[in-house]
Amino acid sequence: MKDFGKDLDEELSSLDAPPLGDLVGEAVRQGRRVRRRRAVGAVVGSALAVAGTALLLGGPLRPHSGGAGPSAVVAADVPSPSPVVRQPVTGAALLAAVAGVVPDGLRTGGYAAQTDGVNGAQVTGAQVYLTGPAGTGMIRVFVTSGESEASCFTTESCRRDDRGQQVVVDHMKGNCVQDVVVTSRHHDGTVVQVNVATCLAWTEAEGNKPTAPALTEQQAIALAGDPALSVWMTAEEGLRAKAAYPDLPRIL
């Protein structure tokens, strides 16, 4: 990405963190650096602990309340539903979820993804190029676990989305990979950050090629709040995503 000629460590230490006071606040702070060598280092800094693997357990069928007899249902004869085991989402599974909920009529491409541990928490990211009538633009989506609520500060654009979830919108002037940063806190504790770029991913040949934004601010809010974007997936979802996106590069 665009290099301001400063060493990574010097640049990060010179930046003041915005008053988000949580995972996404640090993400925004580090997002001011346009050329990133490790995406999570630029998107997520102060992360909250990842919740343990959740089990959605189905209870066994109970016997009929009537008297005993040949027609009575015996609990031992009825198989219990198999538990639905959920596990931490992979980059490929997050990418599949993002590609499935972007606005209709947009073609997807430019895929990249990653999963990293940051301060004891799992942070998973996915990059998608979206092509429509205005051309091709880029978004990056990151998910981690957090709280369903956080303090709102006067310097933030803090609101509620259509699902009643807390949303913060920031505009990062001069940062083309994070021109608009939307952070949604889902009711289940999933924290989703959508970065709408005005450039494509950095390359040696072209640097950060300027583009039009792939999503409007309202579209980014709707995407960030979509329940399909989660820190969890099922094993089946993971297998399908791995088959669909077998060799994803890391986000640059």
Residue, then its C-alpha position, 0 to 999 in steps of 0.5 A: m500500500k502507499d508508503f509514507g516513508k516511515d518505519l512501521d513501528e515509528e509510524l504506529s507509535s506516533l499516531d494517537a488512538p481515536p476515542l473508540g476505546d476498544l478493538v475497533g478504536e485501535a483498528v482505526r488508529q492503525g488504519r491511518r497507515v495506508r501501506r500495511r505489512r500485516a493486515v491484522g496489525a493495521v486493522v486490529g490492535s486491542a482485541l477482546a478475548v474470544a469466547g469459547t466454542a459454543l454448543l447448541l444442544g438439542g434435548p432428547l425427546r421426552p416420553h408420552s405423558g400417558g400410561a404405559g402400554p404398547s403404544a407408549v413412546v419410550a425415550a430410549d427408543v427415540p434418537s436424540p438430535s445431534p448437537v450442532v457444533r459451532q467453531p471459530v470462523t475461518g477466513a474462507a468461511l467469512l469470505a463466503a458469508v460476505a460474498g453471499v450478502v453483498p448487494d445484488g448486481l455486484r460481481t465479486g473478486g479480488y479475494a484474500a483472507q486471514t485469521d490471526g490471534v491478537n492479544g488472545a483473541q481471534v481476528t478474522g478478515a476477508q477482502v472482496y472486490l465488488t464490480g458494478p456500473a461504477g467500476t471495481g472497488m474494494i471492501r475489507v471485513f473483519v470480525t472478532s468477539g466483543e461486547s454487544e454495547a460500547s461507549c459512544f463518544t462525541t467524535e464518533s457517529c454512533r447510531r442504531d441500525d435497523r436491527g437495533q444494533q450499535v453502529v459507529v461510522d468513521h471517515m478516515k481522511g487521507n486513508c484510501v483503504q479505510d475511507v469509511v469505517v463502519t463498526s457494528r456490534h451484534h447482539d450476540g457479541t460479534v464485532v464486525q468492521v467493514n472498511v470501504a476503500t477508495c483504492l485497491a489493494w497495494t501492488e508493486a506495479e501500481g501501488n494503491k490504484p484509486t477507485a470509486p467506493a464499492l458501497t455507500e455508507q448505508q450499504a456498509i452499515a447494512l452489511a456490517g449488521d448482517p447476522a450472516l457475518s459471525v465469529w462462528m461457523t459450522a463444520e459444514e460451512g467451513l468445508r464448503a468455504k474451503a472447497a470454494y476458496p482453497d488457496l486464498p492469499r493473505i490481505l496485504 
